Amino acid sequence: MKAIVSDIKLQLCRLCTIVENMLALSGMMRASFGTTYRRCGKPTCWCAGHNEKGHPCTKLMWTDESGPKTRAVRNEDTHTVLKAIEQYREYKKLRRAFRTEAKQLDKLLNLFECHTTRVNRSKMGYAGPE
């Protein structure tokens, strides 16, 4: 019984550590970053040719309640945006770890419940044949 309780407390500490690490990532941004190509529309520009992809343009893409969104990213903001997206990737890893640890905690609590019920049933004289 004491081993189960100590395992539960250890599992709670693991969960608290994961949550603290998740909360430390307050600079994250849920989005995708990529480069697309677009033609500027000037008839004398090199991109006006039929075989040309166009000028490279960095984009930030995400979805919200109203659907997909896309915004161009200024060159001076590229590093900051990439750092924020990397923090979101780390956040997603921590969320997966949290779910795994929460399932383990649930299993330990079920084990505690079964063991406690069995012991108390036996103490009260209601234990049946095993």
SERO-4910 file (N, C-alpha, C, O; in steps of 0.05 Angstrom, whole numbers):
BEGIN
 pado doro    nc1    nc2    nc3   cac1   cac2   cac3    cc1    cc2    cc3    oc1    oc2    oc3
  Met    A     17    -24      0      0      0      0     17     25      0     12     44    -15
  Lys    A     38     26     17     56     49     18     70     53     -8     76     76    -17
  Ala    A     77     31    -22     90     33    -47     72     45    -68     82     61    -85
  Ile    A     47     39    -68     28     50    -87     25     80    -82     25     96   -101
  Val    A     23     88    -57     20    116    -50     45    132    -59     43    154    -70
  Ser    A     68    121    -53     93    135    -61     95    136    -92    105    156   -102
  Asp    A     86    115   -106     86    116   -135     67    138   -146     74    152   -165
  Ile    A     45    141   -133     25    162   -141     37    189   -136     35    207   -154
  Lys    A     50    193   -113     63    219   -108     85    225   -128     88    248   -136
  Leu    A    101    205   -135    122    208   -154    110    216   -181    121    233   -195
  Gln    A     89    203   -189     76    208   -214     65    237   -215     67    251   -235
  Leu    A     54    246   -192     44    274   -191     67    293   -194     64    314   -207
  Cys    A     90    287   -182    113    305   -185    122    306   -215    129    328   -225
  Arg    A    121    284   -228    128    283   -257    109    301   -273    117    317   -290
  Leu    A     83    298   -267     63    314   -281     67    344   -275     65    361   -293
  Cys    A     73    351   -250     77    379   -243    101    390   -258    101    413   -267
  Thr    A    122    375   -260    146    384   -275    140    389   -304    149    408   -315
  Ile    A    124    371   -316    117    374   -344    100    399   -348    105    415   -366
  Val    A     81    404   -330     64    427   -332     81    453   -328     76    472   -343
  Glu    A     99    453   -310    116    476   -306    133    482   -331    137    505   -338
  Asn    A    143    461   -344    158    464   -368    140    475   -391    149    491   -407
  Met    A    115    466   -391     97    476   -412     90    505   -408     90    521   -427
  Leu    A     86    513   -382     80    541   -377    104    560   -382    100    584   -386
  Ala    A    128    549   -381    151    565   -387    154    573   -416    169    591   -423
  Leu    A    138    560   -433    140    565   -462    119    586   -470    103    581   -488
  Ser    A    118    608   -457     98    628   -462    102    644   -488     85    659   -496
  Gly    A    125    641   -501    131    655   -526    124    639   -551    132    646   -573
  Met    A    110    616   -547    104    599   -570     83    610   -588     68    628   -581
  Met    A     83    600   -613     63    607   -632     55    583   -648     73    569   -660
  Arg    A     30    576   -649     20    553   -664     16    562   -693     -4    574   -700
  Ala    A     34    554   -710     33    562   -738     54    546   -753     71    532   -742
  Ser    A     52    548   -780     72    537   -797     86    559   -812     74    580   -817
  Phe    A    111    555   -818    127    575   -831    139    563   -857    149    541   -856
  Gly    A    137    578   -878    147    567   -903    152    589   -924    146    613   -919
  Thr    A    163    581   -946    169    599   -968    151    592   -991    149    569   -999
  Thr    A    138    612  -1002    122    609  -1026    133    628  -1047    151    645  -1041
  Tyr    A    124    626  -1071    133    643  -1093    109    657  -1105     88    646  -1109
  Arg    A    113    683  -1111     92    698  -1123    103    717  -1144    126    726  -1142
  Arg    A     87    722  -1163     95    741  -1184     86    769  -1176     63    772  -1166
  Cys    A    103    789  -1181     96    816  -1171     76    830  -1189     62    848  -1179
  Gly    A     73    822  -1213     53    835  -1231     64    856  -1249     50    866  -1267
  Lys    A     90    863  -1246    102    883  -1264    109    869  -1290    121    848  -1290
  Pro    A    100    881  -1312    105    867  -1338    134    865  -1346    141    848  -1362
  Thr    A    151    883  -1336    180    882  -1344    197    867  -1324    221    865  -1329
  Cys    A    186    856  -1303    202    841  -1283    209    814  -1293    195    802  -1310
  Trp    A    231    803  -1283    239    776  -1292    219    755  -1285    218    734  -1298
  Cys    A    202    760  -1265    183    739  -1257    159    738  -1275    142    720  -1273
  Ala    A    157    756  -1294    134    756  -1312    136    734  -1333    116    728  -1346
  Gly    A    159    721  -1336    162    699  -1355    145    676  -1347    139    671  -1324
  His    A    136    660  -1367    118    638  -1362    131    615  -1346    117    601  -1332
  Asn    A    157    612  -1348    171    590  -1335    182    597  -1308    195    581  -1295
  Glu    A    177    621  -1299    188    631  -1273    168    626  -1251    144    630  -1255
  Lys    A    178    618  -1227    161    614  -1204    153    641  -1191    130    644  -1182
  Gly    A    171    660  -1191    165    685  -1179    184    692  -1157    204    677  -1152
  His    A    179    713  -1142    196    722  -1120    190    705  -1095    167    699  -1089
  Pro    A    211    697  -1080    206    682  -1055    193    700  -1034    200    724  -1032
  Cys    A    174    689  -1020    160    704   -999    156    685   -975    145    664   -978
  Thr    A    165    694   -952    162    678   -928    134    682   -917    124    705   -915
  Lys    A    121    660   -909     93    662   -900     90    648   -873    105    629   -867
  Leu    A     71    657   -858     63    645   -833     34    635   -838     17    651   -846
  Met    A     29    609   -832      3    598   -838     -8    584   -812      7    571   -798
  Trp    A    -33    589   -807    -47    576   -784    -76    575   -789    -86    586   -808
  Thr    A    -90    560   -772   -119    559   -774   -131    568   -747   -119    563   -726
  Asp    A   -154    580   -748   -169    587   -724   -198    581   -729   -205    566   -748
  Glu    A   -216    591   -712   -244    585   -714   -256    592   -742   -274    578   -751
  Ser    A   -246    612   -754   -257    621   -779   -244    609   -804   -252    615   -826
  Gly    A   -224    592   -800   -211    579   -822   -181    585   -824   -169    596   -806
  Pro    A   -169    577   -847   -140    581   -850   -133    610   -854   -148    626   -867
  Lys    A   -110    617   -843   -100    645   -846    -71    644   -856    -56    625   -850
  Thr    A    -63    664   -871    -36    666   -881    -27    695   -879    -42    714   -886
  Arg    A     -3    699   -870      8    726   -868     37    726   -877     51    706   -872
  Ala    A     45    747   -891     73    749   -899     90    757   -874     80    771   -857
  Val    A    114    747   -873    132    752   -851    155    770   -860    168    765   -880
  Arg    A    159    792   -846    182    810   -853    208    796   -847    210    779   -829
  Asn    A    228    802   -863    255    789   -860    266    793   -832    278    775   -821
  Glu    A    262    816   -819    273    821   -793    258    805   -771    269    803   -749
  Asp    A    234    795   -777    219    780   -757    223    749   -761    212    734   -744
  Thr    A    237    741   -781    239    712   -787    251    696   -763    240    675   -756
  His    A    272    706   -751    285    692   -729    266    689   -705    264    668   -693
  Thr    A    252    711   -699    233    710   -676    210    691   -681    202    676   -663
  Val    A    199    692   -705    177    674   -712    186    645   -711    172    628   -701
  Leu    A    209    639   -722    219    611   -722    224    601   -693    219    578   -687
  Lys    A    233    619   -676    238    612   -648    211    606   -634    208    586   -619
  Ala    A    191    622   -640    164    618   -628    152    591   -638    139    577   -623
  Ile    A    156    585   -663    145    560   -674    160    536   -662    147    516   -656
  Glu    A    186    539   -658    201    517   -646    192    513   -617    191    490   -608
  Gln    A    185    534   -603    174    531   -576    148    516   -576    142    500   -558
  Tyr    A    132    520   -597    106    506   -599    111    476   -604     97    459   -593
  Arg    A    132    470   -620    139    442   -624    147    428   -598    139    405   -592
  Glu    A    162    442   -582    170    432   -555    145    429   -538    143    409   -523
  Tyr    A    127    448   -539    102    446   -524     86    421   -532     75    407   -514
  Lys    A     84    415   -558     70    391   -567     83    366   -556     69    348   -548
  Lys    A    109    365   -555    123    342   -543    116    339   -514    111    317   -504
  Leu    A    116    361   -500    109    361   -471     80    352   -467     73    338   -448
  Arg    A     62    361   -485     34    352   -483     31    322   -486     16    309   -472
  Arg    A     46    311   -505     46    281   -508     56    268   -483     45    248   -474
  Ala    A     78    278   -472     89    267   -447     69    269   -425     66    251   -408
  Phe    A     55    291   -423     35    295   -402     13    274   -405      5    262   -384
  Arg    A      3    270   -429    -18    250   -432     -9    222   -424    -24    207   -411
  Thr    A     16    215   -431     27    189   -424     29    186   -393     21    166   -382
  Glu    A     39    207   -380     42    206   -351     15    206   -337     11    194   -316
  Ala    A     -5    220   -349    -31    221   -337    -45    194   -339    -59    186   -321
  Lys    A    -40    179   -361    -51    152   -363    -38    134   -342    -52    117   -330
  Gln    A    -12    137   -337      2    122   -317    -10    128   -289    -14    110   -273
  Leu    A    -15    154   -284    -27    161   -258    -54    149   -255    -61    140   -233
  Asp    A    -70    149   -276    -96    136   -275    -94    107   -268   -110     96   -252
  Lys    A    -75     93   -280    -71     65   -274    -64     61   -244    -74     43   -231
  Leu    A    -46     78   -234    -38     76   -206    -62     82   -187    -65     69   -167
  Leu    A    -78    101   -194   -102    107   -178   -122     84   -178   -134     78   -158
  Asn    A   -125     71   -201   -142     48   -202   -131     25   -185   -146     12   -171
  Leu    A   -105     21   -185    -92      1   -169    -96      8   -139   -102    -10   -123
  Phe    A    -93     33   -132    -98     42   -104   -127     37    -96   -132     27    -74
  Glu    A   -145     43   -114   -174     39   -108   -180      9   -103   -193      2    -83
  Cys    A   -170     -8   -120   -175    -37   -118   -163    -47    -92   -175    -63    -77
  His    A   -138    -40    -87   -124    -50    -63   -138    -40    -37   -142    -56    -19
  Thr    A   -145    -14    -36   -158     -3    -12   -185    -16     -8   -193    -23     15
  Thr    A   -200    -20    -29   -227    -32    -27   -224    -61    -17   -239    -69      1
  Arg    A   -205    -76    -27   -201   -103    -19   -193   -104     11   -204   -121     26
  Val    A   -175    -87     20   -166    -87     48   -189    -79     66   -193    -92     87
  Asn    A   -204    -58     59   -226    -49     77   -249    -69     77   -262    -73     98
  Arg    A   -254    -82     55   -275   -103     54   -267   -126     73   -283   -138     87
  Ser    A   -241   -133     72   -231   -154     90   -233   -146    119   -241   -163    136
  Lys    A   -226   -121    126   -227   -112    153   -256   -113    164   -260   -118    188
  Met    A   -275   -107    147   -303   -106    156   -317   -133    155   -340   -135    164
  Gly    A   -302   -153    146   -313   -179    145   -331   -185    121   -347   -204    121
  Tyr    A   -328   -169    100   -344   -174     76   -328   -186     53   -337   -185     30
  Ala    A   -304   -196     59   -288   -207     38   -299   -234     29   -305   -251     46
  Gly    A   -302   -238      4   -312   -263     -6   -289   -282    -13   -266   -275     -8
  Pro    A   -295   -304    -25   -274   -323    -33   -258   -310    -55   -269   -299    -74
  Glu    A   -232   -312    -53   -214   -300    -73   -211   -318    -97   -196   -312   -115
***
